[in-house]
Structures are given as C-alpha cells and as structure tokens.
C-alpha cells in the first residue's frame, strides 16, 4: 500500500513537472514596459536553464489587470548552451516566427562567464558588439551602421581600438558629442542619427546637458524646419537659449553613452532628394559656451 502511494505520488510530481515544462512558466508584469510587453513565458531544460522565452503584448493598455487569455504573442527568444553553461547562441523571432537577430557569445574557457557578445541581424550583418568585464558585466557596447563595419555609437568604458566613424565635435568642460548616421544615404524614413556623448577628463559628478538645436541643412544652404507638431511640443527649445532644467546627465570620466537615435522620417516632413548636413548643439551646466557636435553628411534618395 505504502509503495503504491509512493509510486503515484512520484508519478503525479513527474506529470506536473512535465506539464510545466511543456507549457512554460508565465510571468505577468504589474505594468506594461516602454515597448508594450506585459508578460513572458519561460521554458527551461532539465538543468533549469532558460531555453525559450515568449513575450506578450495586450489589446488594452489602459488597464494593469492583464488576463492570460487576452495576451498576444509579440516576440520570442531561444537560447543554446555549451557543456559549461555558457549561453553561446540566442535567436530572436517576431510573432510570426521570422528570424530577427542572432547573438553569439564567447565565454572564458571552461566557464559560463561571457567575454564577447556579437549581435547580427537576419542577414548576418553585425549590429552590436558587447565587450564584457572579468565578471561578465557589460564593459563597452559598440553599435554599428547598416553595413556592420562602421561604429556609430559607444556606451560604457571608452575603447582604445575603436571610435565613432565620423569623430567628435569640440571638447567643452571635458565633454564631447559625436553623431553618426545608420547609413550614408537612402530613403528618408530609413535614415537615423545616433547621438553619443563622451567624458574625456571631467571628474564632476553633477554635469548636466540639454539639446538646444538640431540643424538639418540642405546643400543649397537652406535650413529645414522640423515638423510642426515637434515645434509646438513643450519640450522643444526654439530660441536656442539654455533651459533652467537640464535633461541629461553626463557619463563619468573615461566613459561614453549613447543619448538617443533620431529618425529623419519622424522629425521632418518629406524631404526633397539631395544631400544634407546635420549638426547638434547642447547646453552644458556650469558653462556659458555651447557644446557642438561634429557635422555629418547624408543623402536622401
């Protein structure tokens, strides 16, 4: 009798474990993320390692009471491991299971501690390279252009063997701003500009900055105005005067940070085909001068 009960108990536990493994473990968030994700479902292997994650959105974001039956699959991620537990490869898919990107990881020999992570899109073009610390944390992140060859953004400790493809603007108060396009030419909606700030040698911990001018100029000298809804936005500074409240903090000395990426299709009404130059100007706390980026050239086709 005791043996029979023990057998059925073990069988019940095994069935429940297999059921969890097949259905995964659902985690519903208390609120939606910035990109609209409200839940995920994790699937683990026999060693307890996450081998697949499904991310969900929701039809009604006006509520935080997200119900399982109304979740909508948005994307998924699969992972592969080596014998040491190193997560050597991850693949990202959209909701139709189309491959979006592949990330490959090289770990320290015989460990699961990552040394270098490389993300490529579905066409195998490099998008991002992450160099890790000895403990596996992110040390330096390099973002690449549409060719996968040119660095257009840097975050973290400034590297000695890599730099922005078009360099930097003037150094002011130990800071410099560099801008770089995701591609040199193309349709307007496909053109974006990455904005990176680096701290060369300023040890101040309370330096703040704020953009005051984004200048897009046609090769004929005409300065292009942004879309009207952006000009009327309360956060838009039209006069070029420095605001009382600076929006962004500067990175620590010896480090860089990608501030944002600006899409020309979102910022401007349809532009005539032609060549344009772009320069961005910032105000910096504790300084009356302006921090001006490098100037880049792009072509709208």
Secondary structure by P-SEA (a helix, b strand, c coil): caaaaaaaaaaaaaaaaaaaaaacbbbbbcccccccccbbbbbbcccccccbbbbbbbcccccccccccccccccbbbbbbcccccccbbbbbcccccccbbbbbbcccccccccbbbbbcccccccbbbbbcccccccbbbbbccccccccccccccccccccccccccccccbbbbbbbcccccccccbbbbbbbbbccccccbbbbbbcccccccccbbbbbccccccccccccccccccccccccccccccccccccccccccccccccccbbbbbbbbbcccccccccbbbbbbcc
